[in-house]
């Protein structure tokens, strides 16, 4: 059975998607529309800049299934979830550097916001088929950068979060289980590894989303910054695969109360990503820079639970994903933020 056939249960269903203006949330919204579901996309307009959502993510507050609002709005979330069959809670302040600089903002979005969503889900649990909480591989800690199979992160591992962002995600996992603790309540937790893919857009003063960073800097003639020499390891999983895995976690019976890694199981270094991007921008230069405080050495996912419970595996190899991203960027140069263009102009001057 192909993936689309497995989404048949979603046809005609109403699905609340928080973070609907972000990369993952918007992709989930588009997939839900394609299978005949009714998404209710809730999100803030200031996540990337007011024009990014419609011009890049193709999600607009003018769309009938899109709601511009904050997940901390209890009345809004109660109303939206009261009409829903499923909830995908993907909203978060997901920029690790911003969470470190501004813990209060992380607590407001990732703690207060998550509790507001969970409270509404608990009130309407009798009609809600499942809530999927989007977590992160950051809950495993900073990692060692090892690439052997024994170093892979397993869902049963001791969790040692090493950042404000990771702390909020681990809290969200525990709180989901506590709030939806009645026997009939159903939830699943998905731990995303390094999500990338078109149309990802970088944020100022961030060091996350390295495929987008390298591609956009290369397109503007800026050097690619290898923080710490680029020896860090990541498990890059394409946003198309992430969206599919998340929806499968919503509809797969065996995912009831399960925690599932969403990754490829393949370790790729940041330097390897730089080399892949340079293959599409041969003139791109590399500059080694210090590794930011708290930047994980990393590792990759153990994918056995994902493969067994969801009977599914990611489809996009990182080589193909980088090729797709750079091709999209050439077709859509306006996606490069104005502040990054200004930086390039000043450097050239």
C-alpha positions, 0 to 999 in steps of 0.5 A: 500500500502506498503512502497516499492510500494509507492517508485514506482515513484523513479524507473528509477529516478536520485536522488542526495544524499548529505552526501552519505558517512554518516549513513543516506545518505548511507542508502538512497543510498542503498534503492534507489538502491533497488527500481531501482532508480539511486542515485548520492551519493556525499560526503567527504571521511574524515567524519569518516576516509577513510576506513569507507565508504566501510568497514562499510557503503558499499559505495565506491568512486569506485562505479559508482553512488558515487562521492567523492566531497565537496558540496561547489564545485559549479561546481560539484553540478551544474553538478550533480543536472542538471541530477537529478529528486530529491535532498536529501540534507543530508550533514552536519557537524552533530556532535554537539560538533564539531560544538561548538568547531569549528563554522567556520567548521559548517558554511562552511559545513552547511551554505556555502555548503547548499547554494551551493546545493540550488543555483544549485537546483534553477537553475535547478528547472524546471526539479527538482521534489523536494528537501528534506532538512534534518533538526534536532529536535535541532531547537526546543531548549534544551527541558525540559526533560518532557515526557508528551504529552503536552511537545512534539515538534510540527512543529508549535512551536516557535523555539529556537535553543541552539547550533551552529549546531541547528542555521545552521539547522534553517538557512537551513530551512529558506534558502530552503524556500527563495531560492526555493520560486517560485510557481512551486518549490517544497521542503520538510523539515524533522526534524530528532530526535535521529537517531541511528542504525547499522552501526553507528560509533562514532566520537572521542571527541563527545557525540552524538550517544549514542546507538553506544557509549554505545555499543562500550564501553561495547564491550571493557569493558569500563564504560558507561558514563551517562552524567548528570546522564542519565536523558535526554530524546530522541526520538530514531528513527532507520536509516531504518525508517529515510531513508523511511520517507525521501524518502516518503517526496520526493514522497508524493504529500501532503509533498509539502513545508511541514515541518515534524518531523521524530520521534517515539513520544516515550520518552526514557531516556539515562539511559534507553538506558544504561540499554538496552545495559547492557542487551546485555553486562551484565558486563557493568559498569555505571559511572555518569559524568557531562552533557556537556554544551549545551547537551539538556534535550530533549523531543520527537516528535509530530508525527501527521503531519508525520502520516497524510501527509506521511500516515506512522509510524516508524516500529523499536522499540528502544528495537529492534533497540538496539538488532540489533545494538549490534548483528551487533557489535558482527558480525562486531567488526572491526567497533570499531575505532582504537582510542577507542580500544587504549583508552580501552587498556590504561585503562586496563593497 
